[in-house]
Each structure stands twice: as structure tokens, then as C-alpha cells.
Amino acid sequence: MQMPSYADSFEVLCLQAADNGRKNVLFGDCVDRARVALRPFMVGKAFPSVYLEFPLMGEPFMDVTVLYGKLEPHTRIDSNTVLGMEPLLDWYAGLGEEYSDVCFGFELDVKDPSLPKAAVHFEPRAHTELVEPFCRAIGEPDRAQLYMQQTNRMPEEWPLAFFGLFRGRPGSAMRVCGYLGNGERDACAADPARVARAFDEVGFAAYDDAMLEQVSTFLATVPGSVDFQFDVSSGGEVGGTFAIDAKFDCMQPADVVASFASGPGARLMQLFEAWGIADERWRLVADATFARALPVDLEDGSQGRFALTLMPQWVKVRWCDGILQPAKLYHFANAALMR
């Protein structure tokens, strides 16, 4: 068979995620909208990193995040949600090989039929010299100073690595994010007071003892690595929202099934049910897992194998003014040629 396009591959993975009744339970009416809206974003020589984000309780919906590694010069995305982003695409395509660990992308709010402006995600990691030109390329140069100011006040064990800008939400905060090392994760799991000290240094004040206990309990239960998120206002104040993303670290479909049957995934989901931030829909998550390698004909006449993969990868817990919000889960969708 001919190798499918990346746009067609994304559609197949969307359909797989929504199959067997999962569409109405997990994603609502967002799947069909996402299949159309994301086609222009499937650009580049490699399939982008794609995340399908949906809540684990309440009204079902889905957001989609698309992250790019290397992009070719003159890459364009034919979508009204990213109008005006041509300078950003050109700037990013011009980055050298020394920035191979950097990525950027867009988050689309496909639950809104009007498809508002896509949010922008940038992950400079330690390359803070890229923050100012990135913000200038998207027409928001003042955001660079906000990010650098917050970088300078973070605890040594809580370094920032990436940020998000919600262009479709006027007056919205900058979301600043970083990865906790496993040692710091375990130390915070063992001692809520350590979390409080970090919050105080960050400038985050919207917590109480109950929230600190929940943060430590969550960190003690997560099966893999974690990242953290704060919101910073245009005036530089840290807002009342804090979030943690936890990775499942499942590499194969059988690992997913085992994890959500009686392993770390199940224990985490049961904790969420006990906290009232997830309902029984999480039991459908593992069923959406998909991994297939299809034989394809290549341009040089040889054959290769084209792999399609869909797996749960991250789960998010968020507190607003100390109050837990419904948990969200992220499926990771991927397509790649295997020679």
C-alpha cells in the first residue's frame, strides 16, 4: 500500500480514539471537528507530537496540542487559527542544530465551533536566549521579560523549561512550566512542608495545608516523571492556579492494559475518584490504545513499515485557589516510517 499522509494518519488515530462508544463518553462532539481542523497542521518531514486532551469527569470535550521538532524553511499552516504566525514559523525554521532539544507548537480549542486563535507553546529548556526572539516573532515582546523574571525567582530544584500563551483569551496569563527531577519529586512527596517552601519562593500564595497534603499524595502515587505549571499575570504576579502533569511511562499496549487494570494507572485513577475529580470514564482509556505497523511502498521501490500509535501518556491535576479541579488525560498520537 502507499504510505498514508500525516493528515490521513491523524484522522485514523482520531477515529481509533473515538471508536466503540468512546467518542460520546470521552470527547463529545469534538472528534469530527478536530479531524478537519488539524489537517493543515500536519506539516514537516516528521509527524509532529500530537496530544489529545480530555477531562475525566464533567461535560466531555477535547483539545489538541501539536508540537514540532525541526521545520523546513517556508513552512506554512493554512488555518485561520494561526493567522499572523508566519514570522514565527520562519524564525523557528532558521534555528540551528544546537537547538535540537527545542520545540514549539499550537494548542487548538476544538470544543468551540468557532475555532478561536490557537494557543502557542514554546519549550526553550535551558536556551533562554531564545525566549526574547520567540516572543518578538509572535508579536508579544513584553512576555519575554515576564518569563525571565519568573525564571530568576524559581527555586533551584524547580527550573522553568517552557511556557504557553493563550492568544484566544484576552488578558490571559502566561503559563510557565518546568520539570521536577525525580529526586525533588520524591522529596516533595515525603514532605508537604518542602512543597510550601517552593511555593513561597515561586510567589504562589493560593494554597493551604489540605492542598499541600494533596500535592504530596499525588507525587507519591505518580508512576513516572512530572512537570509543574504556574500562571503569571501581565503585571508579573503569580496567579492562583497550580498544576502537575504526571507521565504514565507505558511503552507498549500491554503495559497500558496492565497499568490501568491493576497497576500504577489504576491506582492513580482510583485516587482521583476518591478525590472527586474523575468518574468511571477512565476505565475506557486503555481501550483506546492502538499500535499497528503497516507495510508500505516507498518511492525508491523498496518496502517499509508505517507505524500508527495511540497511548495515554500524561494526566493533569490542577488546583485553583487551593481547590482541586477535574483531572484531564492526554493521549499521545504518533505516526512514523519504520525502515
C-alpha positions in Angstrom: 0.0 0.0 0.0 1.0 3.6 -0.5 2.3 5.4 2.6 -0.5 7.5 4.1 -0.2 11.2 4.6 0.3 12.6 8.1 -3.1 14.3 7.8 -4.8 10.9 7.0 -2.8 9.2 9.8 -4.1 11.8 12.3 -7.7 11.1 11.1 -7.2 7.3 11.6 -5.9 7.9 15.1 -8.8 10.2 16.0 -11.2 7.6 14.7 -9.5 4.9 16.8 -9.6 7.1 19.9 -13.4 7.6 19.4 -14.3 4.0 18.4 -16.5 1.6 20.4 -18.6 4.4 22.0 -15.6 6.3 23.4 -16.5 9.4 21.3 -19.6 10.4 23.3 -18.1 9.4 26.7 -14.6 10.9 26.4 -14.7 13.6 23.7 -18.2 14.8 23.0 -18.7 16.3 19.5 -15.0 17.4 19.2 -13.6 14.5 17.3 -15.1 15.3 13.9 -14.1 19.0 14.3 -10.5 18.0 15.2 -10.2 15.7 12.2 -10.8 18.7 9.9 -9.2 21.5 11.9 -5.9 19.7 12.4 -5.2 18.6 8.8 -3.3 21.9 7.9 -1.1 21.4 11.0 0.3 18.1 9.8 3.4 19.7 8.2 7.1 18.9 8.1 9.1 15.8 7.3 8.2 14.1 10.6 4.9 13.6 12.2 4.5 16.2 15.0 4.0 15.2 18.6 0.2 15.3 19.0 -1.7 15.2 22.3 -5.5 14.7 22.6 -6.5 16.2 25.9 -9.9 15.5 27.6 -11.5 15.7 31.0 -12.0 12.7 33.3 -15.4 14.0 34.6 -18.0 16.5 33.6 -19.0 17.5 30.1 -16.8 15.6 27.6 -14.7 17.6 25.2 -11.2 17.5 23.6 -8.4 20.0 23.0 -5.5 19.1 20.6 -1.8 20.1 21.0 0.6 19.8 18.1 4.4 20.2 18.8 7.1 20.4 16.2 10.7 19.4 16.2 12.6 20.6 13.1 10.6 22.5 10.4 11.8 23.3 6.9 12.1 26.9 5.6 9.0 28.5 4.2 6.7 26.1 6.1 3.1 27.4 6.2 0.0 26.3 8.1 -3.2 27.1 6.2 -5.5 27.7 9.2 -7.3 30.9 10.4 -6.4 29.9 13.9 -2.7 30.8 13.3 -3.1 33.8 11.1 -0.1 36.1 11.5 2.3 33.3 12.7 4.4 33.3 9.5 7.2 35.3 11.2 7.3 32.7 14.0 7.4 29.8 11.5 10.2 31.4 9.6 12.2 32.2 12.7 11.8 28.7 14.1 12.8 27.0 10.8 16.0 29.0 10.9 17.2 27.6 14.3 20.5 25.6 14.1 21.3 22.1 15.1 22.5 23.2 18.5 18.8 23.7 19.4 17.7 20.2 18.6 16.1 19.8 22.0 13.8 22.9 21.5 10.2 22.5 20.3 7.2 24.7 19.7 3.6 24.2 18.7 0.0 25.1 19.0 -3.0 24.1 21.1 -6.4 24.1 19.5 -9.6 24.6 21.4 -11.8 22.4 19.2 -14.7 22.3 21.7 -15.5 25.8 20.4 -17.1 25.5 17.0 -15.7 29.0 16.1 -12.2 27.6 16.5 -10.5 30.6 18.3 -6.9 31.6 17.9 -4.6 28.7 18.7 -2.6 29.0 21.9 1.2 28.9 21.4 3.6 26.6 23.2 7.4 27.1 23.3 9.9 24.8 25.0 13.3 26.5 25.1 14.5 24.4 28.0 17.9 25.9 29.0 18.2 28.0 25.9 16.8 31.2 27.5 18.4 33.3 24.8 15.6 32.1 22.5 12.8 33.5 24.7 13.1 37.1 23.5 13.2 36.4 19.8 10.4 33.9 20.1 8.1 36.4 21.8 9.1 39.1 19.3 8.2 36.8 16.4 4.7 36.3 17.7 4.2 40.0 18.3 4.3 39.9 22.2 7.8 41.0 23.1 6.8 42.0 26.7 6.1 38.4 27.5 9.9 37.6 27.3 10.6 39.8 30.3 7.8 38.1 32.3 9.3 34.7 31.6 12.8 35.7 32.5 11.7 37.5 35.7 9.9 34.3 36.8 12.9 32.1 35.8 15.1 34.2 38.1 12.8 33.7 41.1 12.3 29.9 40.8 13.9 27.5 43.3 17.0 25.7 42.0 15.1 22.4 42.0 12.1 23.9 40.2 13.7 25.3 37.0 11.4 26.6 34.2 11.6 24.8 30.8 8.7 26.0 28.7 5.7 28.3 28.5 2.3 28.8 26.9 0.4 31.9 25.6 -3.3 31.7 25.2 -3.8 34.1 22.3 -7.5 33.5 22.1 -8.2 34.6 25.6 -7.8 38.4 26.0 -5.9 39.4 29.1 -4.9 35.8 29.9 -1.8 34.9 31.9 1.4 33.4 30.7 1.6 29.8 31.7 5.2 28.9 32.9 6.2 25.3 33.3 9.1 23.1 34.2 10.1 19.6 35.0 10.8 18.2 38.5 13.7 15.9 38.8 12.9 12.5 40.3 14.8 13.4 43.5 12.8 16.6 44.1 9.6 14.8 43.2 10.3 12.2 45.8 11.4 14.7 48.4 8.2 16.7 47.9 6.1 13.5 48.1 7.7 12.8 51.5 7.4 16.3 53.0 4.5 18.7 52.3 6.5 21.5 54.0 9.0 21.3 51.2 6.3 22.0 48.7 5.2 25.0 50.8 8.8 26.4 50.8 8.9 26.0 47.0 5.6 27.8 46.6 6.7 30.7 48.8 9.9 31.1 46.7 7.9 31.0 43.5 5.5 33.6 44.7 2.5 31.3 44.7 0.3 32.0 47.7 -3.0 30.3 46.9 -2.5 27.2 49.0 -3.4 25.7 52.4 -2.4 22.6 54.3 -5.1 20.5 52.7 -3.7 21.3 49.2 -0.1 20.6 50.3 -1.2 17.2 51.5 -2.9 16.5 48.2 0.2 17.6 46.2 2.4 15.3 48.2 0.0 12.4 48.0 -0.3 12.8 44.2 3.5 13.0 43.8 3.8 9.8 45.9 1.4 8.0 43.6 2.5 9.0 40.1 4.2 6.3 38.1 6.7 8.4 36.2 8.1 11.9 35.7 6.2 15.1 36.4 6.1 18.7 35.3 4.6 21.7 37.1 2.7 24.8 35.9 2.0 28.3 37.2 0.2 31.3 35.7 1.9 34.7 35.6 -0.1 37.8 35.0 0.9 40.7 32.8 2.0 42.5 35.9 4.3 39.7 37.0 2.1 38.3 39.8 1.8 34.5 40.1 -1.9 33.7 40.0 -4.0 31.2 41.9 -3.6 28.2 39.6 -1.1 25.4 40.0 -1.0 22.2 38.1 1.1 19.0 37.8 1.3 16.7 34.8 2.3 13.1 35.5 3.6 10.7 32.9 2.4 7.1 32.7 5.7 5.7 31.2 3.9 3.0 29.3 5.9 1.9 26.2 3.7 -0.9 24.8 0.0 -1.5 24.6 0.3 -4.5 27.0 1.9 -2.1 29.6 -1.1 0.3 29.3 -3.6 -2.5 29.8 -1.8 -3.8 32.8 -1.3 -0.3 34.3 -5.0 0.6 34.0 -6.2 -2.8 35.2 -4.4 -3.1 38.5 -1.1 -1.2 38.2 0.0 2.5 38.6 -2.6 3.9 36.2 -5.4 2.2 38.1 -4.1 3.4 41.5 -3.9 7.0 40.2 -7.4 6.9 38.7 -8.8 5.4 41.9 -7.2 8.3 43.9 -8.9 10.7 41.6 -12.2 9.1 42.1 -11.7 9.3 45.8 -10.9 13.0 45.5 -14.0 13.5 43.3 -12.0 14.7 40.2 -12.7 11.7 38.0 -15.6 9.4 37.3 -15.8 5.9 35.8 -14.9 7.0 32.3 -11.2 6.5 32.9 -11.9 2.7 32.5 -12.3 3.4 28.8 -8.8 5.0 28.5 -6.8 1.8 28.0 -9.3 0.5 25.4 -8.3 3.4 23.0 -4.7 2.2 23.0 -3.6 1.3 19.5 -0.3 0.2 17.8 -0.1 -1.1 14.2 2.7 -1.3 11.7 1.5 -1.4 8.1 3.6 -2.5 5.1 4.0 0.5 2.7 5.7 1.0 -0.7 8.4 3.6 -0.7 9.4 5.9 -3.5 12.7 4.0 -4.2 10.7 0.8 -4.9 11.6 -0.8 -1.5 9.2 -1.6 1.3 8.9 -0.1 4.7 6.6 -0.3 7.7 4.5 2.6 8.7 3.6 2.6 12.4 0.5 4.2 14.0 0.4 4.6 17.7 -2.1 5.9 20.3 -1.4 5.7 24.0 -2.3 7.5 27.2 0.8 9.5 28.2 0.1 12.3 30.7 -2.5 13.1 33.3 -3.1 16.6 34.8 -4.2 17.6 38.2 -5.0 21.3 38.8 -5.8 23.4 41.8 -7.5 26.9 41.5 -7.2 28.9 44.7 -6.4 25.7 46.6 -9.5 23.8 45.2 -9.0 20.6 43.1 -10.4 20.8 39.5 -11.5 17.8 37.3 -8.5 15.8 36.2 -7.5 15.7 32.5 -5.8 13.0 30.5 -3.6 13.2 27.4 -3.4 10.6 24.7 -0.2 10.7 22.6 -0.8 10.1 18.9 2.1 9.3 16.6 2.8 8.1 13.1 6.3 7.2 11.7 8.0 5.3 9.0 10.0 2.3 10.2 12.6 1.0 7.7 
